[in-house]
Amino acid sequence: MRLRKEGFRVSADLGDDRMNAKIRNAQQLKIPYMVIIGEREAENDQVSVRYRSGKQENGLSTQAFIDLVKAKVESKEQL
């Protein structure tokens, strides 16, 4: 997994739960970024990101997301 190679802690929820249940679980665990990779995203080397705040970005290039998170980690900005 590309994100793991970049040094990020990553886990995948491949269970049969509905997306809303997965989102709720991630919010309860205070996970800062939930990355969604469907068929369309995989084909286009993109991700959809849902932030802990509830904001969502769709069609973000994988590299742009990696760069964004690296910059936040380096600046010690609150995730």
VEXLUM-551114 format. One record per atom (N, C-alpha, C, O, CB): z, y, x; atom name. Coordinates in Angstrom, 1 decimal. Glycine has a CB too. Example, Ala and Ser with C-alpha at 12.3 -4.5 7.8 and 13.67 -1.06 7.14 Angstrom:
<pts>
<up = 7.8 | north = -5.7 | east = 13.2 | name = N>
<up = 7.8 | north = -4.5 | east = 12.3 | name = CA>
<up = 7.8 | north = -3.3 | east = 13.2 | name = C>
<up = 8.5 | north = -3.3 | east = 14.2 | name = O>
<up = 9.0 | north = -4.5 | east = 11.3 | name = CB>
<up = 7.1 | north = -2.2 | east = 12.8 | name = N>
<up = 7.1 | north = -1.1 | east = 13.7 | name = CA>
<up = 7.9 | north = 0.0 | east = 12.9 | name = C>
<up = 8.0 | north = 1.1 | east = 13.4 | name = O>
<up = 5.7 | north = -0.6 | east = 14.1 | name = CB>
</pts>
This chain:
<pts>
<up = 0.0 | north = -1.2 | east = 0.9 | name = N>
<up = 0.0 | north = 0.0 | east = 0.0 | name = CA>
<up = 0.0 | north = 1.2 | east = 0.9 | name = C>
<up = 0.8 | north = 1.4 | east = 1.8 | name = O>
<up = 1.2 | north = 0.0 | east = -1.0 | name = CB>
<up = -0.9 | north = 2.1 | east = 0.6 | name = N>
<up = -1.1 | north = 3.3 | east = 1.5 | name = CA>
<up = 0.1 | north = 4.2 | east = 1.6 | name = C>
<up = 0.4 | north = 4.7 | east = 2.7 | name = O>
<up = -2.3 | north = 4.1 | east = 0.9 | name = CB>
<up = 0.8 | north = 4.4 | east = 0.5 | name = N>
<up = 2.0 | north = 5.3 | east = 0.5 | name = CA>
<up = 3.1 | north = 4.7 | east = 1.4 | name = C>
<up = 3.8 | north = 5.4 | east = 2.2 | name = O>
<up = 2.6 | north = 5.5 | east = -0.9 | name = CB>
<up = 3.2 | north = 3.4 | east = 1.3 | name = N>
<up = 4.2 | north = 2.7 | east = 2.2 | name = CA>
<up = 3.9 | north = 2.8 | east = 3.7 | name = C>
<up = 4.8 | north = 3.0 | east = 4.5 | name = O>
<up = 4.3 | north = 1.2 | east = 1.8 | name = CB>
<up = 2.6 | north = 2.7 | east = 4.0 | name = N>
<up = 2.1 | north = 2.9 | east = 5.4 | name = CA>
<up = 2.5 | north = 4.3 | east = 5.9 | name = C>
<up = 2.6 | north = 4.5 | east = 7.1 | name = O>
<up = 0.6 | north = 2.6 | east = 5.5 | name = CB>
<up = 2.5 | north = 5.3 | east = 5.0 | name = N>
<up = 2.8 | north = 6.7 | east = 5.3 | name = CA>
<up = 4.3 | north = 6.9 | east = 5.5 | name = C>
<up = 4.8 | north = 8.0 | east = 5.9 | name = O>
<up = 2.3 | north = 7.6 | east = 4.3 | name = CB>
<up = 5.1 | north = 5.8 | east = 5.2 | name = N>
<up = 6.6 | north = 5.9 | east = 5.5 | name = CA>
<up = 7.4 | north = 6.2 | east = 4.2 | name = C>
<up = 8.6 | north = 6.5 | east = 4.3 | name = O>
<up = 6.8 | north = 7.0 | east = 6.4 | name = CB>
<up = 6.8 | north = 6.2 | east = 3.0 | name = N>
<up = 7.5 | north = 6.5 | east = 1.8 | name = CA>
<up = 8.1 | north = 5.2 | east = 1.3 | name = C>
<up = 7.6 | north = 4.1 | east = 1.4 | name = O>
<up = 6.6 | north = 7.1 | east = 0.7 | name = CB>
<up = 9.3 | north = 5.3 | east = 0.6 | name = N>
<up = 9.9 | north = 4.2 | east = -0.1 | name = CA>
<up = 9.1 | north = 4.1 | east = -1.4 | name = C>
<up = 9.0 | north = 5.0 | east = -2.2 | name = O>
<up = 11.4 | north = 4.4 | east = -0.3 | name = CB>
<up = 8.6 | north = 2.9 | east = -1.6 | name = N>
<up = 7.7 | north = 2.7 | east = -2.8 | name = CA>
<up = 8.1 | north = 1.4 | east = -3.5 | name = C>
<up = 8.4 | north = 0.4 | east = -2.9 | name = O>
<up = 6.2 | north = 2.6 | east = -2.4 | name = CB>
<up = 8.2 | north = 1.4 | east = -4.8 | name = N>
<up = 8.3 | north = 0.2 | east = -5.6 | name = CA>
<up = 7.3 | north = 0.3 | east = -6.8 | name = C>
<up = 7.0 | north = 1.4 | east = -7.2 | name = O>
<up = 9.8 | north = 0.0 | east = -6.1 | name = CB>
<up = 6.9 | north = -0.9 | east = -7.2 | name = N>
<up = 5.9 | north = -0.9 | east = -8.3 | name = CA>
<up = 6.6 | north = -1.6 | east = -9.5 | name = C>
<up = 7.2 | north = -2.6 | east = -9.4 | name = O>
<up = 4.6 | north = -1.7 | east = -7.9 | name = CB>
<up = 6.3 | north = -1.0 | east = -10.7 | name = N>
<up = 6.8 | north = -1.6 | east = -11.9 | name = CA>
<up = 5.5 | north = -2.2 | east = -12.6 | name = C>
<up = 4.8 | north = -1.5 | east = -13.3 | name = O>
<up = 7.5 | north = -0.6 | east = -12.9 | name = CB>
<up = 5.3 | north = -3.5 | east = -12.4 | name = N>
<up = 4.2 | north = -4.2 | east = -13.0 | name = CA>
<up = 4.5 | north = -5.0 | east = -14.2 | name = C>
<up = 3.8 | north = -5.9 | east = -14.7 | name = O>
<up = 3.6 | north = -5.1 | east = -11.9 | name = CB>
<up = 5.7 | north = -4.7 | east = -14.8 | name = N>
<up = 6.2 | north = -5.5 | east = -15.9 | name = CA>
<up = 5.4 | north = -5.2 | east = -17.2 | name = C>
<up = 4.5 | north = -4.3 | east = -17.2 | name = O>
<up = 7.6 | north = -5.1 | east = -16.2 | name = CB>
<up = 5.7 | north = -5.9 | east = -18.3 | name = N>
<up = 5.0 | north = -5.7 | east = -19.5 | name = CA>
<up = 5.5 | north = -4.6 | east = -20.4 | name = C>
<up = 5.0 | north = -4.5 | east = -21.5 | name = O>
<up = 5.1 | north = -7.0 | east = -20.2 | name = CB>
<up = 6.6 | north = -3.9 | east = -20.0 | name = N>
<up = 7.1 | north = -2.8 | east = -20.8 | name = CA>
<up = 6.1 | north = -1.8 | east = -21.1 | name = C>
<up = 5.1 | north = -1.6 | east = -20.4 | name = O>
<up = 8.3 | north = -2.2 | east = -20.1 | name = CB>
<up = 6.3 | north = -1.1 | east = -22.2 | name = N>
<up = 5.4 | north = 0.0 | east = -22.6 | name = CA>
<up = 5.6 | north = 1.2 | east = -21.6 | name = C>
<up = 6.6 | north = 1.3 | east = -20.9 | name = O>
<up = 5.6 | north = 0.5 | east = -24.0 | name = CB>
<up = 4.6 | north = 2.0 | east = -21.4 | name = N>
<up = 4.6 | north = 3.1 | east = -20.5 | name = CA>
<up = 5.8 | north = 4.0 | east = -20.8 | name = C>
<up = 6.5 | north = 4.5 | east = -19.8 | name = O>
<up = 3.3 | north = 3.9 | east = -20.5 | name = CB>
<up = 6.1 | north = 4.3 | east = -22.0 | name = N>
<up = 7.2 | north = 5.2 | east = -22.4 | name = CA>
<up = 8.6 | north = 4.6 | east = -21.9 | name = C>
<up = 9.4 | north = 5.3 | east = -21.4 | name = O>
<up = 7.3 | north = 5.4 | east = -23.9 | name = CB>
<up = 8.7 | north = 3.3 | east = -22.0 | name = N>
<up = 9.9 | north = 2.6 | east = -21.5 | name = CA>
<up = 10.0 | north = 2.7 | east = -19.9 | name = C>
<up = 11.1 | north = 3.0 | east = -19.4 | name = O>
<up = 10.0 | north = 1.2 | east = -21.9 | name = CB>
<up = 8.9 | north = 2.6 | east = -19.3 | name = N>
<up = 8.9 | north = 2.7 | east = -17.8 | name = CA>
<up = 9.2 | north = 4.2 | east = -17.4 | name = C>
<up = 9.9 | north = 4.4 | east = -16.4 | name = O>
<up = 7.5 | north = 2.3 | east = -17.3 | name = CB>
<up = 8.7 | north = 5.1 | east = -18.1 | name = N>
<up = 9.0 | north = 6.6 | east = -17.8 | name = CA>
<up = 10.5 | north = 6.8 | east = -18.0 | name = C>
<up = 11.1 | north = 7.4 | east = -17.2 | name = O>
<up = 8.1 | north = 7.5 | east = -18.7 | name = CB>
<up = 11.0 | north = 6.4 | east = -19.1 | name = N>
<up = 12.4 | north = 6.6 | east = -19.4 | name = CA>
<up = 13.3 | north = 5.9 | east = -18.3 | name = C>
<up = 14.3 | north = 6.5 | east = -17.9 | name = O>
<up = 12.8 | north = 6.0 | east = -20.8 | name = CB>
<up = 12.9 | north = 4.7 | east = -17.9 | name = N>
<up = 13.7 | north = 4.0 | east = -16.8 | name = CA>
<up = 13.6 | north = 4.8 | east = -15.5 | name = C>
<up = 14.6 | north = 5.0 | east = -14.9 | name = O>
<up = 13.1 | north = 2.6 | east = -16.6 | name = CB>
<up = 12.5 | north = 5.3 | east = -15.2 | name = N>
<up = 12.3 | north = 6.1 | east = -14.0 | name = CA>
<up = 13.1 | north = 7.4 | east = -14.0 | name = C>
<up = 13.7 | north = 7.8 | east = -13.0 | name = O>
<up = 10.8 | north = 6.5 | east = -13.7 | name = CB>
<up = 13.2 | north = 8.1 | east = -15.2 | name = N>
<up = 14.0 | north = 9.3 | east = -15.4 | name = CA>
<up = 15.5 | north = 9.0 | east = -15.2 | name = C>
<up = 16.2 | north = 9.7 | east = -14.6 | name = O>
<up = 13.7 | north = 9.9 | east = -16.7 | name = CB>
<up = 15.9 | north = 7.8 | east = -15.8 | name = N>
<up = 17.3 | north = 7.5 | east = -15.7 | name = CA>
<up = 17.7 | north = 7.2 | east = -14.3 | name = C>
<up = 18.8 | north = 7.4 | east = -13.8 | name = O>
<up = 17.6 | north = 6.2 | east = -16.6 | name = CB>
<up = 16.8 | north = 6.6 | east = -13.5 | name = N>
<up = 17.0 | north = 6.3 | east = -12.1 | name = CA>
<up = 16.8 | north = 7.6 | east = -11.2 | name = C>
<up = 17.0 | north = 7.5 | east = -10.0 | name = O>
<up = 16.1 | north = 5.2 | east = -11.6 | name = CB>
<up = 16.4 | north = 8.7 | east = -11.8 | name = N>
<up = 16.2 | north = 10.0 | east = -11.1 | name = CA>
<up = 15.2 | north = 9.8 | east = -10.0 | name = C>
<up = 15.3 | north = 10.3 | east = -8.9 | name = O>
<up = 17.5 | north = 10.5 | east = -10.5 | name = CB>
<up = 14.1 | north = 9.1 | east = -10.3 | name = N>
<up = 13.0 | north = 8.9 | east = -9.3 | name = CA>
<up = 12.2 | north = 10.2 | east = -9.4 | name = C>
<up = 11.7 | north = 10.6 | east = -10.4 | name = O>
<up = 12.1 | north = 7.7 | east = -9.7 | name = CB>
<up = 12.0 | north = 10.8 | east = -8.2 | name = N>
<up = 11.3 | north = 12.1 | east = -8.2 | name = CA>
<up = 9.9 | north = 12.1 | east = -8.6 | name = C>
<up = 9.4 | north = 13.1 | east = -9.2 | name = O>
<up = 11.5 | north = 12.7 | east = -6.8 | name = CB>
<up = 9.1 | north = 11.1 | east = -8.2 | name = N>
<up = 7.7 | north = 11.0 | east = -8.5 | name = CA>
<up = 7.4 | north = 9.6 | east = -9.1 | name = C>
<up = 7.8 | north = 8.6 | east = -8.5 | name = O>
<up = 6.9 | north = 11.2 | east = -7.3 | name = CB>
<up = 6.7 | north = 9.6 | east = -10.2 | name = N>
<up = 6.2 | north = 8.4 | east = -10.8 | name = CA>
<up = 4.7 | north = 8.4 | east = -10.6 | name = C>
<up = 4.0 | north = 9.3 | east = -11.2 | name = O>
<up = 6.7 | north = 8.1 | east = -12.3 | name = CB>
<up = 4.1 | north = 7.6 | east = -9.8 | name = N>
<up = 2.7 | north = 7.6 | east = -9.6 | name = CA>
<up = 2.0 | north = 6.5 | east = -10.4 | name = C>
<up = 2.4 | north = 5.3 | east = -10.4 | name = O>
<up = 2.4 | north = 7.3 | east = -8.1 | name = CB>
<up = 1.0 | north = 6.9 | east = -11.2 | name = N>
<up = 0.3 | north = 6.0 | east = -12.0 | name = CA>
<up = -1.1 | north = 5.8 | east = -11.5 | name = C>
<up = -1.8 | north = 6.7 | east = -11.2 | name = O>
<up = 0.2 | north = 6.5 | east = -13.5 | name = CB>
<up = -1.4 | north = 4.5 | east = -11.2 | name = N>
<up = -2.7 | north = 4.2 | east = -10.7 | name = CA>
<up = -3.4 | north = 3.2 | east = -11.6 | name = C>
<up = -3.0 | north = 2.0 | east = -11.6 | name = O>
<up = -2.6 | north = 3.7 | east = -9.2 | name = CB>
<up = -4.3 | north = 3.6 | east = -12.4 | name = N>
<up = -5.0 | north = 2.8 | east = -13.3 | name = CA>
<up = -6.4 | north = 2.4 | east = -12.7 | name = C>
<up = -6.7 | north = 2.8 | east = -11.5 | name = O>
<up = -5.2 | north = 3.4 | east = -14.7 | name = CB>
<up = -7.2 | north = 1.8 | east = -13.5 | name = N>
<up = -8.6 | north = 1.4 | east = -13.0 | name = CA>
<up = -9.4 | north = 2.7 | east = -12.5 | name = C>
<up = -10.0 | north = 2.7 | east = -11.4 | name = O>
<up = -9.4 | north = 0.7 | east = -14.0 | name = CB>
<up = -9.4 | north = 3.7 | east = -13.3 | name = N>
<up = -10.1 | north = 4.9 | east = -13.0 | name = CA>
<up = -9.6 | north = 5.6 | east = -11.8 | name = C>
<up = -10.4 | north = 6.0 | east = -10.9 | name = O>
<up = -10.1 | north = 5.9 | east = -14.2 | name = CB>
<up = -8.3 | north = 5.7 | east = -11.6 | name = N>
<up = -7.7 | north = 6.3 | east = -10.4 | name = CA>
<up = -8.1 | north = 5.5 | east = -9.2 | name = C>
<up = -8.4 | north = 6.0 | east = -8.1 | name = O>
<up = -6.2 | north = 6.4 | east = -10.6 | name = CB>
<up = -7.9 | north = 4.1 | east = -9.3 | name = N>
<up = -8.2 | north = 3.3 | east = -8.2 | name = CA>
<up = -9.7 | north = 3.4 | east = -7.7 | name = C>
<up = -10.0 | north = 3.4 | east = -6.5 | name = O>
<up = -8.0 | north = 1.8 | east = -8.5 | name = CB>
<up = -10.6 | north = 3.5 | east = -8.7 | name = N>
<up = -12.0 | north = 3.7 | east = -8.3 | name = CA>
<up = -12.3 | north = 5.0 | east = -7.6 | name = C>
<up = -13.2 | north = 5.0 | east = -6.8 | name = O>
<up = -12.9 | north = 3.6 | east = -9.6 | name = CB>
<up = -11.6 | north = 6.0 | east = -8.0 | name = N>
<up = -11.8 | north = 7.4 | east = -7.4 | name = CA>
<up = -10.8 | north = 7.8 | east = -6.3 | name = C>
<up = -10.8 | north = 9.0 | east = -6.0 | name = O>
<up = -11.8 | north = 8.4 | east = -8.5 | name = CB>
<up = -10.0 | north = 6.9 | east = -5.8 | name = N>
<up = -9.0 | north = 7.2 | east = -4.8 | name = CA>
<up = -8.1 | north = 8.4 | east = -5.3 | name = C>
<up = -7.9 | north = 9.3 | east = -4.5 | name = O>
<up = -9.7 | north = 7.5 | east = -3.5 | name = CB>
<up = -7.7 | north = 8.3 | east = -6.5 | name = N>
<up = -6.8 | north = 9.3 | east = -7.1 | name = CA>
<up = -5.6 | north = 8.7 | east = -7.7 | name = C>
<up = -5.4 | north = 7.5 | east = -7.8 | name = O>
<up = -7.6 | north = 10.1 | east = -8.2 | name = CB>
<up = -4.6 | north = 9.6 | east = -8.0 | name = N>
<up = -3.4 | north = 9.2 | east = -8.6 | name = CA>
<up = -3.1 | north = 10.2 | east = -9.7 | name = C>
<up = -3.5 | north = 11.3 | east = -9.7 | name = O>
<up = -2.2 | north = 9.1 | east = -7.6 | name = CB>
<up = -2.3 | north = 9.7 | east = -10.7 | name = N>
<up = -1.7 | north = 10.6 | east = -11.7 | name = CA>
<up = -0.3 | north = 10.6 | east = -11.4 | name = C>
<up = 0.3 | north = 9.5 | east = -11.2 | name = O>
<up = -2.0 | north = 10.1 | east = -13.2 | name = CB>
<up = 0.3 | north = 11.8 | east = -11.4 | name = N>
<up = 1.7 | north = 11.9 | east = -11.0 | name = CA>
<up = 2.5 | north = 12.5 | east = -12.1 | name = C>
<up = 2.2 | north = 13.5 | east = -12.7 | name = O>
<up = 1.9 | north = 12.7 | east = -9.7 | name = CB>
<up = 3.7 | north = 11.9 | east = -12.4 | name = N>
<up = 4.6 | north = 12.5 | east = -13.3 | name = CA>
<up = 5.9 | north = 12.8 | east = -12.5 | name = C>
<up = 6.5 | north = 11.9 | east = -11.9 | name = O>
<up = 5.0 | north = 11.5 | east = -14.5 | name = CB>
<up = 6.3 | north = 14.1 | east = -12.5 | name = N>
<up = 7.4 | north = 14.5 | east = -11.7 | name = CA>
<up = 8.7 | north = 14.3 | east = -12.5 | name = C>
<up = 8.6 | north = 14.2 | east = -13.8 | name = O>
<up = 7.3 | north = 16.0 | east = -11.3 | name = CB>
<up = 9.8 | north = 14.3 | east = -11.9 | name = N>
<up = 11.1 | north = 14.1 | east = -12.5 | name = CA>
<up = 11.3 | north = 15.2 | east = -13.6 | name = C>
<up = 11.9 | north = 15.0 | east = -14.6 | name = O>
<up = 12.2 | north = 14.1 | east = -11.5 | name = CB>
<up = 10.8 | north = 16.4 | east = -13.3 | name = N>
<up = 10.9 | north = 17.5 | east = -14.3 | name = CA>
<up = 10.1 | north = 17.3 | east = -15.6 | name = C>
<up = 10.4 | north = 18.0 | east = -16.5 | name = O>
<up = 10.4 | north = 18.8 | east = -13.6 | name = CB>
<up = 9.2 | north = 16.3 | east = -15.6 | name = N>
<up = 8.4 | north = 16.1 | east = -16.8 | name = CA>
<up = 7.0 | north = 16.6 | east = -16.6 | name = C>
<up = 6.1 | north = 16.2 | east = -17.4 | name = O>
<up = 9.0 | north = 16.7 | east = -18.0 | name = CB>
<up = 6.8 | north = 17.5 | east = -15.6 | name = N>
<up = 5.4 | north = 18.0 | east = -15.3 | name = CA>
<up = 4.5 | north = 16.8 | east = -14.9 | name = C>
<up = 5.0 | north = 15.8 | east = -14.3 | name = O>
<up = 5.4 | north = 19.1 | east = -14.2 | name = CB>
<up = 3.3 | north = 16.9 | east = -15.3 | name = N>
<up = 2.3 | north = 15.8 | east = -15.0 | name = CA>
<up = 1.0 | north = 16.4 | east = -14.4 | name = C>
<up = 0.6 | north = 17.4 | east = -14.9 | name = O>
<up = 2.0 | north = 14.9 | east = -16.2 | name = CB>
<up = 0.5 | north = 15.7 | east = -13.4 | name = N>
<up = -0.8 | north = 16.1 | east = -12.8 | name = CA>
<up = -1.7 | north = 14.8 | east = -12.8 | name = C>
<up = -1.3 | north = 13.7 | east = -12.4 | name = O>
<up = -0.7 | north = 16.6 | east = -11.3 | name = CB>
<up = -2.9 | north = 15.0 | east = -13.3 | name = N>
<up = -3.8 | north = 13.9 | east = -13.4 | name = CA>
<up = -5.0 | north = 14.1 | east = -12.4 | name = C>
<up = -5.4 | north = 15.2 | east = -12.2 | name = O>
<up = -4.3 | north = 13.7 | east = -14.8 | name = CB>
<up = -5.5 | north = 13.0 | east = -11.9 | name = N>
<up = -6.7 | north = 13.1 | east = -11.1 | name = CA>
<up = -6.5 | north = 13.7 | east = -9.7 | name = C>
<up = -7.4 | north = 14.3 | east = -9.2 | name = O>
<up = -7.8 | north = 13.8 | east = -11.8 | name = CB>
<up = -5.2 | north = 13.7 | east = -9.2 | name = N>
<up = -4.9 | north = 14.2 | east = -7.9 | name = CA>
<up = -5.4 | north = 13.2 | east = -6.8 | name = C>
<up = -5.1 | north = 12.0 | east = -6.9 | name = O>
<up = -3.4 | north = 14.5 | east = -7.8 | name = CB>
<up = -6.1 | north = 13.7 | east = -5.8 | name = N>
<up = -6.5 | north = 12.8 | east = -4.8 | name = CA>
<up = -5.3 | north = 12.2 | east = -4.1 | name = C>
<up = -4.2 | north = 12.8 | east = -3.9 | name = O>
<up = -7.4 | north = 13.5 | east = -3.7 | name = CB>
<up = -5.4 | north = 10.9 | east = -3.7 | name = N>
<up = -4.3 | north = 10.3 | east = -3.0 | name = CA>
<up = -3.8 | north = 11.0 | east = -1.8 | name = C>
<up = -2.6 | north = 11.2 | east = -1.6 | name = O>
<up = -4.7 | north = 8.8 | east = -2.7 | name = CB>
<up = -4.8 | north = 11.5 | east = -1.0 | name = N>
<up = -4.4 | north = 12.2 | east = 0.2 | name = CA>
<up = -3.7 | north = 13.5 | east = -0.1 | name = C>
<up = -2.7 | north = 13.9 | east = 0.6 | name = O>
<up = -5.6 | north = 12.5 | east = 1.1 | name = CB>
<up = -4.1 | north = 14.2 | east = -1.2 | name = N>
<up = -3.5 | north = 15.5 | east = -1.6 | name = CA>
<up = -2.0 | north = 15.2 | east = -2.0 | name = C>
<up = -1.1 | north = 16.0 | east = -1.7 | name = O>
<up = -4.2 | north = 16.2 | east = -2.7 | name = CB>
<up = -1.8 | north = 14.1 | east = -2.7 | name = N>
<up = -0.4 | north = 13.7 | east = -3.1 | name = CA>
<up = 0.4 | north = 13.4 | east = -1.9 | name = C>
<up = 1.6 | north = 13.9 | east = -1.8 | name = O>
<up = -0.4 | north = 12.5 | east = -4.0 | name = CB>
<up = -0.1 | north = 12.7 | east = -0.9 | name = N>
<up = 0.6 | north = 12.3 | east = 0.3 | name = CA>
<up = 1.0 | north = 13.6 | east = 1.1 | name = C>
<up = 2.1 | north = 13.8 | east = 1.5 | name = O>
<up = -0.2 | north = 11.4 | east = 1.2 | name = CB>
<up = 0.0 | north = 14.5 | east = 1.2 | name = N>
<up = 0.3 | north = 15.8 | east = 1.9 | name = CA>
<up = 1.3 | north = 16.6 | east = 1.2 | name = C>
<up = 2.2 | north = 17.2 | east = 1.9 | name = O>
<up = -1.0 | north = 16.6 | east = 2.0 | name = CB>
<up = 1.3 | north = 16.6 | east = -0.1 | name = N>
<up = 2.3 | north = 17.4 | east = -0.9 | name = CA>
<up = 3.7 | north = 16.9 | east = -0.7 | name = C>
<up = 4.6 | north = 17.6 | east = -0.4 | name = O>
<up = 1.9 | north = 17.3 | east = -2.4 | name = CB>
<up = 3.9 | north = 15.6 | east = -0.7 | name = N>
<up = 5.2 | north = 15.0 | east = -0.6 | name = CA>
<up = 5.7 | north = 15.1 | east = 0.9 | name = C>
<up = 6.8 | north = 15.4 | east = 1.1 | name = O>
<up = 5.2 | north = 13.5 | east = -0.9 | name = CB>
<up = 4.8 | north = 15.0 | east = 1.8 | name = N>
<up = 5.2 | north = 15.2 | east = 3.2 | name = CA>
<up = 5.6 | north = 16.6 | east = 3.5 | name = C>
<up = 6.6 | north = 16.8 | east = 4.1 | name = O>
<up = 4.0 | north = 14.8 | east = 4.2 | name = CB>
<up = 4.9 | north = 17.6 | east = 2.9 | name = N>
<up = 5.3 | north = 19.0 | east = 3.1 | name = CA>
<up = 6.7 | north = 19.2 | east = 2.4 | name = C>
<up = 7.5 | north = 19.9 | east = 3.0 | name = O>
<up = 4.3 | north = 19.9 | east = 2.4 | name = CB>
<up = 6.9 | north = 18.6 | east = 1.3 | name = N>
<up = 8.3 | north = 18.8 | east = 0.6 | name = CA>
<up = 9.4 | north = 18.2 | east = 1.4 | name = C>
<up = 10.5 | north = 18.7 | east = 1.6 | name = O>
<up = 8.2 | north = 18.2 | east = -0.8 | name = CB>
<up = 9.1 | north = 17.0 | east = 2.0 | name = N>
<up = 10.1 | north = 16.3 | east = 2.8 | name = CA>
<up = 10.4 | north = 17.1 | east = 4.1 | name = C>
<up = 11.6 | north = 17.3 | east = 4.5 | name = O>
<up = 9.6 | north = 14.9 | east = 3.2 | name = CB>
<up = 9.3 | north = 17.6 | east = 4.7 | name = N>
<up = 9.5 | north = 18.4 | east = 6.0 | name = CA>
<up = 10.2 | north = 19.7 | east = 5.7 | name = C>
<up = 11.0 | north = 20.1 | east = 6.6 | name = O>
<up = 8.2 | north = 18.7 | east = 6.6 | name = CB>
<up = 10.0 | north = 20.3 | east = 4.6 | name = N>
<up = 10.7 | north = 21.6 | east = 4.3 | name = CA>
<up = 12.0 | north = 21.4 | east = 3.7 | name = C>
<up = 12.8 | north = 22.3 | east = 3.4 | name = O>
<up = 9.8 | north = 22.5 | east = 3.4 | name = CB>
<up = 12.4 | north = 20.1 | east = 3.4 | name = N>
<up = 13.6 | north = 19.7 | east = 2.7 | name = CA>
<up = 13.8 | north = 20.4 | east = 1.4 | name = C>
<up = 14.9 | north = 20.7 | east = 0.9 | name = O>
<up = 14.8 | north = 20.1 | east = 3.6 | name = CB>
<up = 12.6 | north = 20.7 | east = 0.8 | name = N>
<up = 12.6 | north = 21.2 | east = -0.6 | name = CA>
<up = 13.1 | north = 20.2 | east = -1.6 | name = C>
<up = 12.9 | north = 19.0 | east = -1.4 | name = O>
<up = 11.1 | north = 21.7 | east = -1.0 | name = CB>
<up = 13.8 | north = 20.7 | east = -2.6 | name = N>
<up = 14.4 | north = 19.8 | east = -3.6 | name = CA>
<up = 13.3 | north = 19.1 | east = -4.3 | name = C>
<up = 12.3 | north = 19.8 | east = -4.8 | name = O>
<up = 15.3 | north = 20.6 | east = -4.6 | name = CB>
<up = 13.3 | north = 17.8 | east = -4.4 | name = N>
<up = 12.3 | north = 17.0 | east = -5.1 | name = CA>
<up = 12.7 | north = 17.0 | east = -6.5 | name = C>
<up = 12.0 | north = 16.4 | east = -7.3 | name = O>
<up = 12.1 | north = 15.6 | east = -4.5 | name = CB>
</pts>
